[in-house]
């Protein structure tokens, strides 16, 4: 395999013009001897909007034990205040209709925000998988290239040893 075209055909089982953009980019980086790995967190952070970062933060808080325990304490506090403390002047007497309204509004707002965050996580996972593929492909190509170089070196050394053995064999008296 003396040229890039033979290398591509041998390792990818297709001609160079049928390679995808990822394969072409990986081959170019391998040829330039440059690294291909990147900091995925920094790349995603740089292209995320304020709304997306806010959605991630809200989903992170909303999906934590801190939020669950705090919200449970708030609900208990609400019920105790409206049934025991403010027995005759409760602002939301049992069956807590105003509390139901607040909970419904919270759920109506929180659900789409969590879904946005999940969509971003899925996008992040796809991006990370693509980057992993690129890094793995480059590593695989580098390993194959090293194997090829070592094989050529070993074959050259074997040929030289055979020549030396042949020369020594010819020097021996018959």
Phi, psi and omega in degrees: 000092185268337181234170184297323181298316177296319179300313180298313182297320181292317186269335182252352181056033175201156180292162184300326183286350178262001179288148176281173181298321181296312180299318179297317180295319180295317178298319179297316179295321179294319180295322179280353183059043179247153179286155182242345181287148179225163174280104185296320180299316180294320180296317180289322179297323183292328183257005179271145181275171178299318179299320179292318178295322178295317178299319178297319180295316179296317179295323179297316179289315182295340180255027182246159176295328177302313180296315182298312181294315179298318181292322176298317177298320177298316180296317178297315178302313180302312182294317180295315180299318185275352178244327185253307187290307181260057188308313184260339183241037182295135179279343175217079183293161176308132020265029173056056181295318180295321177298318177300320178296315180298316180296320178296317179294319178299315179295321180294328179274319186289324183300309179295328178294317178295321178296321176299317180295321178294321177297319178295323178294320177296319177296319178297318179297319178296317179298316180295320178296320179296317178294319177299319178300315180299313181296316180296319179297316179296317179298318179297316178296320178296318179296316178299319179296317178296318177301316181297317179296316179295316178301316179296319179296315180297316179298320178297316179294321178297316179298318179295319178296320178297318178297318178297317179297317179298316178298316178295323180295323180288332180284336182292141176289141182283000000 
